[in-house]
Amino acid sequence: MDGQRENAMLESSDIELEDERLKQLDILASERSLTGSELMAHYQPGSFGFHEAVHTTSIVLDLVDEQLLHHPAIAGNSEWFRLAARASEALFNLYQSMGAAQLTSRSSDEGKRPEELNASNDD
């Protein structure tokens, strides 16, 4: 492999990422025979689907921290360690942001009856 390909790093623009996000939403909604709005209602903060995403983020964050940052091959190379640390930081920030959204949704749910929370796993 030549040096130019070996050092190539992937970094998408915000526009590219937003385009990919919207395509992914369309695919996910289509796979579930839902509209985009219906899909998002099923996975809003406070829902089981949202909790599942928060939990998955936590698991992946732990894997990156324990299996990559603490791996001798990664720790022995400053560039690889920096990349793994940035992945860990991004996952931590995702987890914190989702957790804040979860807490906000809970405070707005206070005083509601269970049937008013739409907490069912029925799709």
Contacts in CASP RR format, 6 or more apart in sequence:
PFRMAT RR
TARGET T0000
AUTHOR 0000-0000-0000
METHOD contacts of the structure
MODEL  1
MDGQRENAMLESSDIELEDERLKQLDILASERSLTGSELMAHYQPGSFGF
HEAVHTTSIVLDLVDEQLLHHPAIAGNSEWFRLAARASEALFNLYQSMGA
AQLTSRSSDEGKRPEELNASNDD
12 20 0 8 1.000
25 36 0 8 1.000
25 39 0 8 1.000
25 40 0 8 1.000
26 36 0 8 1.000
28 39 0 8 1.000
29 35 0 8 1.000
29 36 0 8 1.000
29 38 0 8 1.000
29 39 0 8 1.000
32 39 0 8 1.000
32 123 0 8 1.000
34 42 0 8 1.000
41 118 0 8 1.000
42 49 0 8 1.000
42 123 0 8 1.000
43 49 0 8 1.000
43 50 0 8 1.000
43 53 0 8 1.000
44 50 0 8 1.000
44 105 0 8 1.000
45 98 0 8 1.000
45 99 0 8 1.000
45 101 0 8 1.000
45 102 0 8 1.000
45 104 0 8 1.000
45 105 0 8 1.000
46 102 0 8 1.000
46 105 0 8 1.000
46 106 0 8 1.000
46 109 0 8 1.000
46 119 0 8 1.000
47 118 0 8 1.000
47 119 0 8 1.000
48 119 0 8 1.000
48 121 0 8 1.000
50 98 0 8 1.000
50 101 0 8 1.000
50 102 0 8 1.000
51 102 0 8 1.000
53 98 0 8 1.000
54 95 0 8 1.000
54 98 0 8 1.000
54 99 0 8 1.000
54 102 0 8 1.000
57 91 0 8 1.000
57 94 0 8 1.000
57 95 0 8 1.000
57 98 0 8 1.000
58 95 0 8 1.000
60 91 0 8 1.000
61 88 0 8 1.000
61 91 0 8 1.000
61 92 0 8 1.000
61 95 0 8 1.000
64 84 0 8 1.000
64 87 0 8 1.000
64 88 0 8 1.000
64 91 0 8 1.000
65 88 0 8 1.000
68 74 0 8 1.000
68 84 0 8 1.000
68 87 0 8 1.000
68 88 0 8 1.000
69 75 0 8 1.000
69 81 0 8 1.000
69 84 0 8 1.000
69 85 0 8 1.000
69 88 0 8 1.000
73 80 0 8 1.000
74 80 0 8 1.000
74 81 0 8 1.000
74 84 0 8 1.000
75 81 0 8 1.000
109 117 0 8 1.000
END
